[in-house]
Structure formats: structure tokens, C-alpha cells
Amino acid sequence: MELDEERSASAIAANNAMAMITRLQAEKAAVEMEAFQYQRMMEEQAEYDQEALQFMNDELLKKEDEMKLLQVELETYREKYGHISK
């Protein structure tokens, strides 16, 4: 009778341990999936930011080229018409 009680208690403890292991494995899998999703989201955000930064750098270069052309044009007018003062 005592042996059966010990076996039963042992089986219950083993079942509880297995249930805990299963629960912890499920929690681990959920945490890993969430971490993977955050990592993917951060990589996508970094890619978007990189593209936006490249676009802004390209726009800045265009504006700098426009400024250079306007400065050359201004110098041409100054040479042609002289410096205008108010």
C-alpha cells in the first residue's frame, strides 16, 4: 500500500514536472518568436531609414549643385552688369 502511494506520488511529481517543462518550452518558443519579430521589424526599420537617408543625401547633393549653378550665374551677371548696390 505504501509502495503504491509512493509510486502514485512519484507519477504525479513526474507528470507535474513534465507539464512544467512543456509550459516552459511553450513560453520559450513564444519569447523566441516575439524576439524574431522584433528583430525583423528593427531590420526593416533600419532598411527604411537607410533608404530615407540616401534619398535625403541625394536631394542635398542636387541642391548643392543647384546652388553652384546659381552662384556661377550670379557671377556671370555681376561680370556683365556689375555689382548692384541699393
Wavefront OBJ file of the C-alpha trace (Angstrom):
o trace
v 0.000 0.000 0.000
v 2.794 2.448 0.919
v 4.686 1.451 -2.202
v 1.616 2.192 -4.329
v 1.240 5.596 -2.629
v 4.896 6.392 -3.307
v 4.530 5.264 -6.913
v 1.430 7.405 -7.276
v 3.164 10.401 -5.690
v 6.184 9.822 -7.904
v 3.983 9.606 -11.002
v 2.179 12.818 -10.014
v 5.505 14.572 -9.449
v 6.790 13.324 -12.816
v 3.599 14.494 -14.538
v 3.849 17.887 -12.849
v 7.489 18.169 -13.876
v 6.664 17.236 -17.469
v 3.794 19.741 -17.504
v 6.142 22.442 -16.225
v 8.765 21.521 -18.831
v 6.139 21.649 -21.578
v 4.852 25.018 -20.343
v 8.383 26.438 -20.150
v 9.155 25.183 -23.657
v 5.993 26.870 -24.965
v 6.903 30.119 -23.195
v 10.433 29.921 -24.588
v 9.093 29.388 -28.108
v 6.749 32.369 -27.713
v 9.560 34.595 -26.452
v 11.851 33.479 -29.294
v 9.126 34.176 -31.863
v 8.484 37.615 -30.383
v 12.213 38.363 -30.383
v 12.448 37.244 -34.013
v 9.525 39.504 -34.948
v 11.121 42.470 -33.173
v 14.430 41.749 -34.872
v 12.764 41.585 -38.287
v 10.853 44.785 -37.552
v 14.049 46.551 -36.499
v 15.857 45.336 -39.630
v 13.013 46.617 -41.802
v 13.058 49.947 -39.956
v 16.837 50.195 -40.402
v 16.458 49.469 -44.124
v 13.739 52.126 -44.426
v 15.871 54.628 -42.507
v 18.856 53.861 -44.731
v 16.777 54.420 -47.859
v 15.383 57.683 -46.466
v 18.882 58.829 -45.547
v 20.153 58.008 -49.035
v 17.237 59.901 -50.581
v 17.945 62.945 -48.415
v 21.658 62.803 -49.267
v 20.775 62.675 -52.967
v 18.442 65.653 -52.550
v 21.142 67.553 -50.678
v 23.615 66.910 -53.495
v 21.056 68.164 -56.027
v 20.502 71.347 -54.009
v 24.247 71.894 -53.671
v 24.620 71.504 -57.446
v 21.757 73.982 -57.962
v 23.490 76.447 -55.614
v 26.740 76.121 -57.525
v 24.967 76.770 -60.808
v 23.173 79.780 -59.348
v 26.445 81.137 -57.968
v 28.050 80.797 -61.397
v 25.024 82.511 -62.933
v 25.228 85.284 -60.339
v 28.914 85.815 -61.055
v 28.134 85.943 -64.775
v 25.508 88.675 -64.185
v 27.880 90.573 -61.909
v 30.569 90.483 -64.574
v 28.092 91.553 -67.231
v 26.165 94.222 -65.282
v 28.466 94.993 -62.377
v 27.660 94.764 -58.690
v 24.286 96.322 -57.914
v 24.050 98.158 -54.609
v 21.000 99.676 -53.001
l 1 2 3 4 5 6 7 8 9 10 11 12 13 14 15 16 17 18 19 20 21 22 23 24 25 26 27 28 29 30 31 32 33 34 35 36 37 38 39 40 41 42 43 44 45 46 47 48 49 50 51 52 53 54 55 56 57 58 59 60 61 62 63 64 65 66 67 68 69 70 71 72 73 74 75 76 77 78 79 80 81 82 83 84 85 86
